[in-house]
Amino acid sequence: MANKSYSLAHTKWMCKYHIVFTPKYRRKAIYAQYRKDLQEYIKTLCKYKGVEIIEGHMMIDHVHLLVTIPPRISVSSFMGYLKGKSALMMFDKHANLKYKYGNRHFWSEGYYVSTVGLNEETIKKYIREQDKKDITMDKLSVKEYEDPFKK
């Protein structure tokens, strides 16, 4: 998969990007409750634009995607489309969100993006195992914190 290239009329290309974006105020409650819907919306919107999701993972408060975006689409226009349309889809299906959180803004401004060269396997592994790492770290830090002012 690392050397798979695509082609358009006069172009051979392999444009892979690691993208991370977050919901507004990193709302964890929204993610836990509406995770499946968000996954479907993102898959559907990527298919509409011809973007292939190589690897993806929804964390509690952010999304990791490893995608191939055709060179005819800029990363910024794709992210504007993805975040805008998915927010509208969320508010259409879950009407209570617009009253609870107001102003129909679901995602925070901006995103992180980096290009992926031939180290795709490393990034795929990172995305897959990040959840495991977080769980392991939580298990290691089970120390009960005491109130210093209680004594």
N, C-alpha and C positions, 0 to 999 in steps of 0.2 A: 504494500500500500504506500510505502514511503516514496517510491519512484513512479507512482501512477500519475500520468499527465493527461490532461483533457485537451480537447481541441475545438476551436471555433472555425469559421471559414478560412482565415489566414493566420491563425494563432495557435500555438501549443502553449499550454499554461499549467502551472501547479501553484495556485495561490491559497495557502493555508494560513489560518489565523487562530490564535488563542484569544478568546474574548471573555471578559469578566464584567458583569454589571449587577447592580443592586436595586432592590425596591426602595422607594422613598422612605427615609428614616430607618432603613433596614428593618422593616416590619416583619418580625418573625411569626407573628400570629397568622398573618395572611398566607405565608408560605406553607405552614403546616396544614392549614385548612384547604387551600386551593392549589396545591402542588400538581395534582394530576391534570387539572384543567390547563394550567400554565404550560406543562409539558406538551400537551396536545396542540395548543395554540402555536407554540414555538415551532414544533415539527411541521404543522400545516403551513405557516407563513414562510418557512424556509423552502418548502417544496414549491410554493407559488413562485418564488424568485429564482429557483434553480440552484439553491445553496444546499450543499450536502453537509449534514451533521456527521462528523466522523466520531466524535465522542462528546458527551454532554453530561453534566451532573448538576442537580439543584441542591445547593446547600441550604441551611436554615435561613440565611440572610443574603445569599448571592447566588449567581448562576455562572457556571463555567461552560464554555462551548469551544470545541475545536471544529472549525468549519472550513470548507473550501468555498470561496466566493469568486464567481466568474469575474474576469478583469473588466467587463463592461459595467459592473456595478462597483461603486466606491464603498469602502467599509463604512464611512460615515452615513451615506444615504441608506445603506442596508440596515444599520443600527437604528437610524431614525424611523425607518419603516417598521422594523421588528418591535421596538419598544412602543411606538405609537399605536400600531394596530393591536398588539397583544393587550395593551392597557384598555383600549376601546372594547375589545372582546370580553375582557374580565368584567368591566362595568356593565356591559350589556347582559351578560349571563347572571351576574351577581349584583343586582341593583342596589342591595343594601350597602355595598361598599361606598358608593358615592355619597351617601348620607353620613356614614360613619367616618369617612376620611376626607370627604369634601373635594372639590375642584378637579376631580377626575384625573389626577396625577398619580400614577401607580409606580413608575420607575423614577429613580433619582437621576439628576442630570449627569451626563457623561458615562464613560465606560473605559475599561482598560483593554488595549489590544496589542498583541505582539505577533510578528510574522513567525511562521514555523518553517525552518529549513528542513534539513534531513534528520533532525532530532525529534521527529514526530512521536516515536515510540516512548521517549522520555516524557513528553507532555501528556500523552494518553495515560501512561502509568500514574503520573502525578494527579491527574483529574480523577482517575478511578480510586486511588488510594488515599486521597485527602480526607475523606470521610472516616476511614479506618484510623488514620493518624489522630484525628480530633477525638474519636472515641477512646483511643488508647491514652491520650493525654488526660482526658477527663477521668479515666479510671485511676491514673497515677496520682491525681490531685484530689483524693477523697478526704483530705484533711478537713476536720470540722473546725470552723473558725469560731472562736469565742469572743464575746463582747468584752473589750478591755475595760469598759466602764462598769461592768456588772459587779465586780468584787468590791 
